[in-house]
Amino acid sequence: MAERAVEVVVTTPDEDTALRIGREAVKAGLCACSQVSGPVTSVFVWKGELREEREWRLTMKTMQRLADRLEVLILEMHPYEVPEVIVRELAALSKDYLDWMKAGLLP
């Protein structure tokens, strides 16, 4: 079975938090790259109250086999009580990009 590439998406309360988590994930070999974008506006219900918050989005490229370990790192570093952690399979990547990703990840 072929290894599956995934991207892990997380929202954070500020750019510094997103950068800190993204840097640590790359340094640890849990993702090949991290990208920070924002701000974005999130509208949601939290503890019965409608909220509207400015957040930053962190997207990390990795392989499925590392997604659980990456989530552990995110949960350890994230200030939210219940952070958003979404893992999406990447249906198609160029061979060169996939090879580059794998070269920077933990074996």
C-alpha positions as CSV (number, residue, x, y, z in Angstrom):
1,M,0.0,0.0,0.0
2,A,1.4,3.4,-1.0
3,E,2.0,6.0,1.7
4,R,-0.6,8.7,1.8
5,A,0.3,12.4,2.0
6,V,-1.9,14.6,4.1
7,E,-2.2,18.1,5.2
8,V,-3.0,19.0,8.8
9,V,-4.9,22.3,9.3
10,V,-5.1,24.1,12.7
11,T,-6.4,27.5,13.7
12,T,-4.6,29.5,16.3
13,P,-5.4,32.7,18.2
14,D,-2.5,34.6,16.7
15,E,0.3,34.5,14.2
16,D,3.0,33.9,16.8
17,T,1.4,30.7,18.0
18,A,0.9,29.4,14.5
19,L,4.6,30.1,13.7
20,R,5.8,28.5,16.9
21,I,3.9,25.3,16.4
22,G,4.8,25.2,12.7
23,R,8.5,25.7,13.4
24,E,8.6,23.0,16.0
25,A,6.8,20.5,13.8
26,V,9.3,21.1,11.0
27,K,12.3,20.9,13.3
28,A,10.9,17.6,14.8
29,G,10.5,16.1,11.4
30,L,6.8,15.7,11.8
31,C,5.9,17.8,8.8
32,A,7.9,18.8,5.7
33,C,6.7,22.4,5.7
34,S,4.3,24.7,7.5
35,Q,2.4,27.6,6.1
36,V,0.7,30.4,8.1
37,S,-2.1,32.4,6.6
38,G,-4.5,34.9,8.0
39,P,-6.0,36.5,9.7
40,V,-9.3,34.6,9.1
41,T,-12.6,35.3,10.9
42,S,-14.1,32.2,12.5
43,V,-17.8,32.2,13.6
44,F,-18.7,29.3,16.0
45,V,-20.6,28.4,19.2
46,W,-18.5,27.9,22.3
47,K,-20.0,26.9,25.6
48,G,-23.5,28.0,24.4
49,E,-22.3,31.4,23.2
50,L,-22.0,32.6,19.6
51,R,-18.5,33.8,19.1
52,E,-16.7,35.6,16.3
53,E,-12.9,35.5,16.5
54,R,-9.9,36.5,14.5
55,E,-7.6,33.5,14.0
56,W,-4.6,32.4,12.0
57,R,-4.5,29.2,9.9
58,L,-1.6,26.8,10.1
59,T,-1.3,24.2,7.3
60,M,1.3,21.5,7.5
61,K,2.2,18.8,4.9
62,T,3.1,15.4,6.2
63,M,2.5,11.7,5.7
64,Q,-0.5,9.9,7.3
65,R,1.9,7.7,9.4
66,L,3.0,10.9,11.3
67,A,-0.4,12.6,11.6
68,D,-1.1,11.2,15.1
69,R,2.3,12.3,16.4
70,L,1.9,15.7,14.9
71,E,-1.5,16.0,16.6
72,V,0.1,15.2,19.9
73,L,2.7,18.0,19.4
74,I,-0.1,20.5,18.4
75,L,-2.2,19.6,21.5
76,E,0.8,20.1,23.8
77,M,1.6,23.5,22.3
78,H,-1.8,24.9,21.6
79,P,-3.5,27.3,24.0
80,Y,-7.1,26.4,23.1
81,E,-9.0,24.0,25.3
82,V,-10.3,22.2,22.1
83,P,-8.1,23.2,19.1
84,E,-9.2,22.5,15.6
85,V,-7.1,19.7,14.1
86,I,-8.2,18.6,10.6
87,V,-6.3,15.9,8.6
88,R,-7.0,15.9,4.9
89,E,-5.6,13.4,2.4
90,L,-3.8,14.9,-0.5
91,A,-5.2,13.1,-3.6
92,A,-2.4,14.0,-5.9
93,L,1.1,15.5,-5.6
94,S,3.9,15.8,-8.1
95,K,6.5,13.0,-7.6
96,D,9.3,15.5,-7.0
97,Y,7.3,17.3,-4.3
98,L,6.4,14.1,-2.6
99,D,10.0,12.9,-2.7
100,W,11.1,16.2,-1.2
101,M,8.5,15.9,1.6
102,K,9.5,12.4,2.5
103,A,13.2,13.4,2.6
104,G,12.5,15.9,5.4
105,L,10.4,13.7,7.6
106,L,11.1,11.2,10.3
107,P,11.6,7.7,9.0
